[in-house]
Amino acid sequence: MIDLTGMNITMASGKGGTGKTTVAVNFAWLLASAGQRVQYLDCDVEEPNGHIFLKPSFTESSPSKVMVPVVDQEKCTSCGECGLKCQFHAIVNLPGDTLIFPGLCHSCGLCSAVCPTGAITEGDREVGTIEKGNGIREIDFIHGVLNVGEAMAVPLIKKVKNGRKDPYVHIVDAPPGTSCPVVATLNGSDAVIMVTEPTPFGLHDLKIAIDVARLLNIPTGVVINRDQGGYPPLTDYLDFAGVPVLAVIPEDADIARHYSQGSIILEALPHYIDVYRSLAENLERLLDVHGVQAGRMRS
């Protein structure tokens, strides 16, 4: 099996519910079972669920904070310079009062830099929690848990990614969709595996997600999950777009049952190990085509 040590392999999807996390945790389990040092980074911070399957014992938990401006109203002259410069409209200047909207603030610090009276200083606020531990097969695990009602997921995602260790293969579980949190997760990836379902909705959102990955110049392959004998519009699109199919996983009630129990599919249904081995082999070909150098140790 290909040695992916040092690689950042991101599992993504154009929409929720395609089975992205199922593929991610089982692929991590397969690599760890082959003797590779695996780190799982769950960047789906709004609803992380990789821990349900990899069952880490958390040994470290720390709050994640971002900068937020603090206004000294006695020094503030309501000149409007900070509000004018803030492109996210997180500051509103009223006569005798300057309002801060923390949910809109991107923590860039520009407001404090342009304030002519020094009325704005930098405080902080907690947006979520980073938890770390070790799961089954000694998989190093880290995820972020965004506070309920918090709108800014990107800072927490960046802190999860900053927890990467070497020498490990990094399996990164991205949020669904194609919004800013997804782009933040994809940045720095050596390859992205798009997990899709053979439906009109799955195909529509897959096209958008592949366009995003291509804009970021990341080698991309597809796993077709819950296949029911083929879906020509999907295969026709992938052929036209030149995107390789890395694996096909059939619709199987046994997979659904073990998934609902929080089980690793490859442990419960070992006949699927060959499917995931083919995923690894096809990923190796994808990396070779794009000139991305992974390890060449075999196991």
N, C-alpha and C positions, 0 to 999 in steps of 0.2 A: 504494500500500500504506500502511496505517496506520503512523504514526510513533509508536513506543512508548517514545520517549526518556523516561527517568525512571521508567518502570514496573518493578514487581517481579512478574514472571510466573513462577509456580512450577509445575513439572511434577511430578505426584504419581500414585500408584496405590495401590489397596488391597492389592495383592499383588505379589510379585516376578515377573518374567518377562513382563510385559504389553507391553514395548516402550517404556517411559517414556523411557529414555535415548535410544533411537533417534529418537523424536519430538522430544526436547529439542534434540539436537545438530543435527538437520536444520532445525528451526525457527530456531535461532540462525544457522545458515549462510544461510538464506533472508533473514533480516533484514540480516545483514552484507552479503550480495550486493546488497541494495537500497540500500546506502550508510549504513545506520544503525550507530552505534557500539554494539557488543554486548559485554556482559560475561557470561561463563558461570561460575556458581558451583555447583560440585558438592558438595552437602551430604550425599551418600550416603557418609559418611566411612568406613563399615565396608568397603565395596567400591566405591570410586569407579572409574568406567570411561569418563567423558566424554572423558578425555585420549586414549583409544585412537582416537577418531574426529576430534577437533579438533586433535590432534597439536601441543600447545604446546611451545615451547622454554622450559623453566623457567629463569628468571633469578634467582629468589629462593626460598630455602628456610629456614624457621625453625621451631624447636621450639615446640609449644604446651604451656603449663604451667598447672596449676591449683593452688590453695592446698590444703595438707594440714596438719593440726595436728601439732605436735611436742611431746611430753610430756617435761618434766624430772622424772624419777622421784624425784629428791631433794627437789623442792619439792612433789610431789604427795602429798596426804594420803589419797587414795582416798575422798574424801567422796561421790563418786557424782553430783555436781551436773551435770557435763558429760554423762555417760551418760544421766541422767534427761531432760535437755533435748534430746538429739539424737533427732529423730524418725525418722532413717534407721538407727538402731542401729549407727552406725559406730564407737562407743566402748563398750567394756566395762570396767567397773571391777571389779578383783579386789583382794583384800587385798595391799597392797604393790606393786601393778602395775596400770597402766591401758593397755589395748590399743587400738590404732587399726587400723581396717580401711579402707585407702585406697580400695578398690573400691566401698565403700558411701558414702563421704564425698561430700557435695554442695558442699563448699568455702564454706559459708555464714559461717563464722567465729564462730558462736554459742558454741561450746565455749570458745574463748579469752576471749570476753566475760564468760561466767558463772563462770569459774574463780576462786575466792576467793583462791587463793595465787599466781596468776600463773604456774602451772606449764605452761600451754599457750601456745605461740607459733605463729606461722604460717610454715611452710616451703612448699616447692612440689615438684611432681613432674611429669614429662613424660608427657602422654597421647597425643601424636601430633605430626604435622608439617603445617605449612601451606606449600603450594608455589604459586608464581605465575609466570605467563609469558604469552606471546602465541602463539595458534594460527593456523590457516588463516583467511584472510579478515580478518586482524588482529583476531581475537576475543580480547579480554582474558580470561584464564583464571585461576581460582583454585580449588583444592580442598584438602580436608583428608584426611589419611591417619591413621586411628586405629591406635594400637599394637595388636598382636596380643594378645588376652586382656583388653584394656581394656573395661570395662563402661559407662563414662560417655561417651557420644557427644555429649551436648548442649553441653558447654563448647566442644568443638572446632567444632561446627556454628555456634555463635554467633560464633566468631572468623572463620570463613569469611565469614559474612554481614557482619561488621564491615569486611571488605575491599572492600565495594561502592564503586564510583566513580561520579561524575557528571561530565558528562551521558552516561549510557549507558542502554540498555535492559538490564535484568538478567534473564537466564534462569537460574532456580534449579532444580537437579535435586535433588528430595527423596528421602529413603530410602523404600523401600516400606513398606506397612503403615499403622498408625494409632497407634503408640506415641509416647512422649515425644519422640524425635528428629524425628518427623514434625511434631508440633505446634510444636516449636521452629523448624523450617524454614518452616512455613506462616505463622507470625506475621509480620505486616508486609507480606503479599502483597497486591497490587492485584487479582489474579485467580489462580485455580488451574485448571489444565488436568489433569483426571483421565484417564489413559490406561488403558483396560480391554480385556479380551478377551471375546468373546461366548461364555462358558461359564458353567455354574452356579457354579463357584468364583470366576470373575471377577466375576460379578454379586453374589454374597454379600459379597465383600470391598469392592466398589465402594460398596455401600449404606452400609457402616460409614464408609468414607473420606469420602463426601459428607456424612454426618451430622457428622463432625468439622469439615469446612470450613464448614458452616452454623453450627455453634456458634461458630466464630470470625468469622462474618459476612463471609465472603470470597466474591465472585462466582465461580461454578463452572460449567464446561462440560466436556464429555466428548469424547474421541477414541476411537472404536472401532477397535481394531487387529486385524489378521488376520481380517477379516470374510469369511465364506463364504456370503454371500447373505442375511444377516439372522438374528437370534436374537430371536424375539418376546418372551420374558420380559424381556430387557434393554430393548428399545424400549418395551414396555408400562410398565416401571418408570420409565424416564426421562420418558415422557409424564405419568405420574401424579405424579411428583415435581417436574415443571416444570424439569428440567435439560436445557439444549439440547445437541444433538450438534453439535460444532464441525467434525468431519471424520470420514470413514470411510476406512480404509486396508485394502485387500483382502489376503487371504492370497496371497502371491506368493513362489515359490521363489527368484526373482531377488533380492528384497529380503533374504531369509535368507542367500543366498550372499554378497552384498556386505557385509552386516552382519558375517558371520563373518570377512571380510577386513579389517574395520576401516575400511570406506569410507563416505563420505557418500552416502546413497541418492540425493539430488537431483543429485549430480554424475554418478553412475553410471547413474541411470535418470531423466533429466530430464523424462520425461512425468509424473512425480509432483509436479512443481513446482506445477501447478495445484491439486492437493489441498492443499498447504501454503499456497498463496495463499488458498484458501477458508477454511482454518483461521484465517488472519490476519483476513480479512473478518468471519468469524463471531465472532471474539474482540472485534473492534471493536464489533459489535452488543451483545455481552454487557456490555462496559464502558459503552456508552451507556445500556443499560437500567438499570444500577445507578448511573448518574451519576458514573462514574469518568472523569476527564478525561485522555485521552492526547493526544499531539500530533496535529495535523491536516495535517502536511506529507505530500504524496503523492510517490511515486517510481514 
